[in-house]
Amino acid sequence: MPGDADPLVLHAPYFAIAAPGLEPVLTTELTALGLRAQATPGGAGFHGDLRELYEANLRSRVASRVLVRVAAFRATAFYELEKRARRVPWERFLPAGGAVAFRITARASRLYHEGAIEERLLEAVARVGGAPAPATLDEEEGERAQVFVVRVVRDHFVISADASGALLHRRGYRQAVAKAPLRETMAAAMLMASGWDLHSPLVDPFCGSGTIPIEAALMARRIPPGLASPGLEPRRFAFQHWADFDPVLWASVVERAQEGVQAAAPGPILALDRDAGAIAATRSNARRADVLVDLDTGMRPLSTLEAPAGPGWLVTNPPYGKRVGEASPLRDLYATLGRVARERLPGWKLAFLSADRRLEAQVWLKLREILRTTNGGLPVRLMVARVPLEPVDARTDGGSS
Ligand SMILES: C[S@@+](CC[C@H](N)C(=O)[O-])C[C@H]1O[C@@H](n2cnc3c(N)ncnc32)[C@H](O)[C@@H]1O
């Protein structure tokens, strides 16, 4: 599609949003879920009915939210916008209390003042009982505003309703955090992009609060992210307060997902970190996700890694650090990662997030970039390598590319 096309000006009724760079992984995932999905900048459009909407929300591990297109029209003056906005079926989406919030972006259009557009839309919503979300709205208490995403590109308005509510990376299990945690959606995308087969051993030597091993266990046991809790209880989604919510259909979607859950992960999943607090956080998060039985946790430094019989996958998010000097401990850490892989993990696949080319060069394996995205606002790349079967000498194997 043309470079400046707006993702929401598509014909698919649904749009799953993903972090930039994760669109191909998301599209592959949605396709594997049986949805007709098309990658687009910012996410993937997909087709279907209510069942597909519920499935995508419950099962996508990579999407950060799912939108439903509500209205599309052209307006070049405020009186036109007012007229069109009055015809939008807002009432179908209003929660109890009617709290709404708009996320508006406008470009290359005659109506470009986002505040003035919001004012007109709020007037239209007020006619059917909607009101701006009060600042005191308590998200933790489950009291939520209905979010509408409004894109205006070259005078075309596309209004979408957020079907997810709390962002989908909030599975609910990660309440204990260690340093620099990864988003759950990013951890899942790393695992999928690494090609992990769900049954070979998986090791994260820098597990922090356990996001990668916990997401791996959820994947291996086929627990949808929306059911990551003891008792496989589903989390809440915004579509559950919509006028067209079908509780019987939703119950059948949830039940089918619960029936598909496996009793145990087929292969070992190791969650290791040298920090005691990180291991405690990993264990309490895994308990909340109900996958603690699937993890082998251990407080140990990378240098003492003992891998299970492989080959398997080492997938990790190592520490980065902003300024890396010549003799920094981080350079040594990346060199140790490469040495440990070459000596103890022959034939394994290595996949790690890298924010620094000088650090990744220390790993001394032939690296290939498979994803580019951001993590905590920092540009990062997912690098992968296959560890040679024969131990290689760091000085003669040619280094990373
Ligand atoms: C960027 S954090 C990982 C965050 C994790 N992905 C999460 O979602 O919480 C890096 C982790 O590496 C650990 N670490 C640093 N040096 C280590 C070493 N030599 N051996 C093992 N763990 C180490 C730190 O304790 C920290 O928890």
The ligand as an ORCA input file, in Angstrom:
! r2SCAN-3c Opt
* xyz 0 1
  C      16.834     -6.003     31.006
  S      16.641     -7.006     32.425
  C      15.575     -8.284     31.850
  C      14.135     -7.879     31.978
  C      13.144     -8.982     31.684
  N      13.109     -9.333     30.278
  C      11.743     -8.609     32.194
  O      10.800     -8.589     31.416
  O      11.614     -8.316     33.383
  C      18.204     -7.794     32.559
  C      18.369     -8.749     33.736
  O      19.675     -9.328     33.627
  C      20.124     -9.636     34.932
  N      21.598     -9.817     34.884
  C      22.550     -8.874     34.686
  N      23.774     -9.464     34.652
  C      23.584    -10.797     34.839
  C      24.461    -11.930     34.854
  N      25.754    -11.796     34.718
  N      23.903    -13.141     35.023
  C      22.566    -13.298     35.140
  N      21.714    -12.261     35.155
  C      22.202    -11.028     34.978
  C      19.648     -8.474     35.775
  O      19.535     -8.863     37.135
  C      18.304     -8.138     35.124
  O      17.240     -8.757     35.824
*
